[in-house]
Amino acid sequence: MSISGVIFFVTENPLALIIAALIGTLNITGSETSAFLSIEQSILPQTIKDNRKKIFFLDFIIWQEHLQWEQEF
């Protein structure tokens, strides 16, 4: 992440900035806590009916934790 920060600081080249943005979102821990998680969680409410949102997010969180747990073992 620090490398991508340096790239953002020193260049205005659009291609380099896109590459730095993608590198900066990579997560070295292997868990799904990167920048993409917040994007997913902001898009999901727009794709679901209001009466299903709570149960959908509960399912989403359970599956996410389950998959993360499987990756660790």
Buried (B, 14 or more C-beta within 10 A) or exposed (E): EEEBEEBBEEEEEEEBBEEBEEEBBEEEEEBBEBEEBEEEEEEEEEEBEEEEEEEBBEEBEEEBEEEBEEEEE
